[in-house]
């Protein structure tokens, strides 16, 4: 993989999960996926201390990693929890 990752961003481009866009600062599923693959192995634990809409947790679960997420906002925690459970 190169060190420049062109990504498609914006509404319904970075994720097909409409729920993600209830958070004002989402990032593409592919970005989380590439970092998780680059820095961990299946069965490892991924930590996201500012979980936001849950993109990292969602991709960690899809990629067979364990996940610990921390989020101060109850609203965003609920969004993240649903996205991680649904894993769409």
Buried (B, 14 or more C-beta within 10 A) or exposed (E): EEEEEEEEEEEEEBBEBEBBBBBEEBBBBBBBBBBBBEEBEEEBEBEBEEBBBBBBBBBBBBBEBEBEBEBEEEEBBBBBBBBBEEEB
